[in-house]
């Protein structure tokens, strides 16, 4: 299913992902409409200056919150594809404000699902996180709930024919909340803080993350969780690449953090298949389309896709190149 001549709506569309998504879709595709749905009027105003709306532009801007069910029903009228990127995703903020995280990340996801099915949206892709796998913090737990809801919603979409899937990937290079902007700011004072020298993370550029989501929209049959094959990097390598002259201070792991991240757990691997550039976690429930991925290779017993056992690692030189183009 091409994005050409389709009406596409992005929740949380004024964030880093939404801006890059708009940039790439306007560059490479020909959407009928491209609607930004978000609650921050200032960010919409700023984004409108970069991507103006008008008679010759597919851009549209819609103020609203995913917590507001009725507003979603209005916004989804005539929409073909929804990219659900709205979320509270700062781990400390979610820990301190758990009810707010639940309202946006879980209840908001439910509202998106219900509005999409009832309004006849053709496809919905939810943006998830590696923190949804074996979660140790509230943000990850809310994303796990959202994933379960998206997968299961396919079984009660009924004759409406709405397909819902998720895209799950790791840390985005240089995005808001990542460690890289923190290191860049700290190095001005000659020292940076590292939580634990053993820490590893999955990483990808924002552009590659958006391209992956677009690919998932084209491939999805409903109920899958798509996981890209992406490189790992060590936190110490990031520190050396970004601030080689800075003094390191080890401060210990913060509440809700892991030493290593997981993108496919051992339990999930039993119903996951491997393709050239991704893993596809097939829907586990009877009645959902597991037959659509027969071309994928089953994973061996005991397989886990983790940031410390990954076969693909970024070197310091590769990190430097990524920082320059991110």
FENSUL-V986132 format. One record per backbone hydrogen bond with DSSP energy under -1.0 kcal/mol. CO is the residue of the C=O (numbers start at 1). NH is the residue of the N-H. E is the energy in kcal/mol with one decimal. If there is no record, write none. Layout:
<<CO;NH;E> <CO;NH;E>>
//
This chain:
<<3;6;-1.6> <6;32;-1.7> <6;33;-1.4> <7;80;-2.4> <7;81;-2.1> <8;35;-3.5> <9;83;-2.9> <10;37;-2.5> <11;85;-1.1> <12;15;-1.6> <15;19;-2.3> <16;20;-1.9> <17;21;-2.8> <18;22;-2.5> <19;23;-2.3> <20;24;-2.5> <21;25;-2.7> <22;26;-2.6> <23;27;-1.4> <24;28;-2.9> <25;29;-2.5> <30;5;-3.4> <33;8;-2.6> <34;60;-2.1> <35;10;-2.7> <36;62;-3.1> <37;12;-1.9> <37;13;-1.3> <38;64;-2.4> <40;44;-1.9> <41;45;-2.4> <42;46;-2.4> <43;47;-2.4> <44;48;-2.6> <45;49;-1.1> <47;51;-3.1> <54;57;-1.5> <58;34;-2.9> <60;36;-2.7> <62;38;-1.7> <65;68;-2.2> <67;69;-1.0> <68;72;-1.7> <69;73;-2.0> <70;74;-1.8> <71;75;-2.6> <72;76;-2.6> <74;77;-1.1> <76;79;-2.1> <80;122;-1.5> <80;123;-1.8> <81;9;-2.6> <82;125;-2.4> <83;11;-2.2> <83;85;-1.1> <84;127;-2.3> <90;94;-2.5> <91;95;-2.1> <92;96;-2.0> <93;97;-1.9> <97;101;-1.9> <98;102;-2.3> <99;103;-2.4> <100;104;-2.1> <101;105;-2.8> <102;106;-1.8> <102;107;-2.4> <103;108;-1.0> <106;110;-2.3> <107;111;-2.4> <108;112;-2.2> <109;113;-2.4> <110;114;-2.8> <111;115;-2.6> <112;116;-2.4> <113;117;-2.4> <114;118;-2.6> <115;119;-2.0> <116;121;-2.5> <122;163;-2.4> <123;82;-2.5> <124;165;-2.3> <125;84;-2.7> <126;167;-2.9> <129;132;-1.8> <130;133;-1.6> <137;141;-2.0> <138;142;-2.7> <139;143;-2.0> <140;144;-2.2> <141;145;-2.2> <142;146;-2.3> <143;147;-2.4> <144;148;-2.3> <145;149;-2.3> <146;150;-2.6> <147;151;-2.5> <148;152;-2.3> <149;153;-2.0> <151;154;-1.0> <152;155;-1.8> <153;156;-1.2> <157;160;-1.3> <158;161;-1.3> <163;124;-2.4> <164;223;-2.9> <165;126;-2.5> <166;226;-2.9> <167;128;-3.7> <169;130;-1.3> <171;204;-1.6> <172;175;-1.9> <175;178;-2.2> <179;183;-2.6> <180;184;-2.5> <181;185;-1.8> <182;186;-2.7> <183;187;-2.4> <186;189;-1.9> <186;191;-1.1> <187;190;-1.4> <190;247;-2.4> <192;249;-2.2> <194;251;-2.2> <195;252;-1.6> <196;199;-1.7> <199;235;-2.5> <201;233;-2.1> <202;171;-1.3> <204;173;-2.8> <205;209;-2.2> <206;210;-2.3> <207;211;-2.5> <208;212;-2.1> <209;213;-1.9> <210;214;-2.4> <211;215;-2.1> <212;216;-2.3> <213;217;-2.1> <214;218;-1.7> <215;219;-1.8> <216;220;-2.7> <224;166;-2.4> <225;281;-2.9> <226;168;-3.2> <227;279;-3.3> <231;203;-2.4> <232;314;-2.3> <233;201;-2.2> <234;238;-2.0> <235;239;-2.1> <236;240;-2.4> <237;241;-2.4> <238;242;-2.5> <239;243;-2.6> <243;246;-1.4> <247;192;-2.4> <249;194;-2.9> <254;257;-1.8> <259;200;-2.1> <261;307;-2.7> <264;305;-2.4> <265;269;-2.0> <268;271;-2.2> <269;272;-1.4> <271;282;-2.2> <273;280;-2.7> <274;297;-2.4> <277;229;-2.0> <278;275;-3.2> <279;227;-2.8> <280;273;-2.1> <281;225;-1.7> <285;288;-1.5> <288;290;-2.5> <289;292;-1.2> <290;293;-1.2> <293;296;-1.4> <297;274;-2.7> <300;303;-1.7> <305;263;-3.0> <305;264;-1.3> <312;232;-2.5> <315;319;-2.4> <316;320;-2.3> <317;321;-2.0> <318;322;-2.2> <319;323;-2.7> <320;324;-1.7> <321;325;-1.3> <322;326;-1.6>>
//
